[in-house]
Amino acid sequence: MNDQLPALPPQPISPLDGRYRAAVSALGDHLSEAGLNRARVHVEVEWLIYLTSHSMFGSSPLESAHVQQLRAFAANFGDLEINALAEIEATTRHDVKAVEYLIRGELDRLGLGAIAELTHFACTSEDINNLSYAITVKAAVEQIWLPKLRAVVQKLAALAVEHKDAAMLSRTHGQPATPTTMGKELGVFVYRLQRVIAQLEASEYLGKFSGATGTFAAHLAADPTADWPAISREFVEGLGLTWNPLTTQIESHDWQAEVYGKAAHANRILHNLATDIWTYISLGYFRQIPVPGATGSSTMPHKINPIRFENAEANLELSSALLDSLSATLVTSRLQRDLTDSTTQRNIGVAFGHSLLALDNLERGLGEIALDADALAADLDSNWEVLAEAIQTVIRAEVVAGRSTIADPYAVLKELTRGHRVGAAELAEFVQGLEIGDEAKARLAALTPAAYIGVAPELLRYLG
């Protein structure tokens, strides 16, 4: 046998760019090399326009047609520019310098060669990079990832409202416990996720624009009369970012750690949701709706496997691991700058890609399940002993009110129910023999596991 197989055509290594591309491709507009380069061109062009519009260093404001052409060049960044940049970088061996040369070429084409030296003026590469990452991450989070997260939460909230009255046996520590409703349990996840979404919506995306070591030294050398910090602030805020006045060569990445930490938190809440829904399916509380043509098992025709929730679980773990790594490592840079953040930040898209894929699976999965009310009712009816909590609590209240002299009600109910199956008849007989007031006795006699849900349905009013 020949161990040397013929080479395949070029293949993607990451499943995000292969098998799952359709679910995550929207992120490529921002969190890809091309997306980053488009943002770099945008920042460089806007800086050039800013300098000329303020007539700095003897320049004159550009004609409106030239401004529109330059902005269109950045906005329409595509295959032609991607290929041109690759050719330039093959010589420069420097990605940001390649962007500068690309823009200089466009200036020559537009007859604006006289202002070419204002391209990348007084900038270190990180002045361009940090703004470009802030722009692309902000766009990816606000335009793609958060809307998908909101869609999952919206679907989950609809299920919570639909099933707010669906009484269900709880399982604390995996054991039968005080009943709840399916709607209230799903509502817990909605509330948790709504809080994190609000925190993410309030996130700051910081940018610096202050030169090689954050001192504006080159700027001041070129024009000692200009208020360079004020110029920097105006420019950064004009890009829709928050200005960071105190940095080294790099923006300190604290905002990134904060955003990725919150995104990882959302991932972990979603992971908890995925494992709980999986468990409810396993218990028979949810039935999976068959998808025409789909195969559950290659050998067991009857099966419908909960693959949406399993896929989500795995991808959320991968995403969180990457986001945790980004949060932990990006906040450290030796002295005024080291290059470790460069490679690290190129994986931001991978981190959000795995989370976006998980969200896609969760949204689909939540649309492919149906509550089995009969299974919930049967489970409740098999566990009347969960009413022991209610009975011993009522007895305690009756003792305090002077209508009972029962000593240690908890121990009495423990003796009756712990390790025993107790049905409706046994509990009814037990309640009738209790030394408590008639009203309390009637209240307990009417109680069933399905009715012992407190105010669970009403708690959904606290959702946003």
Order of alpha helices (4+ residues) and beta strands (2+ residues): alpha-alpha-alpha-alpha-alpha-alpha-alpha-beta-beta-alpha-beta-alpha-alpha-beta-alpha-beta-alpha-alpha-alpha-beta-alpha-alpha-alpha-alpha-alpha
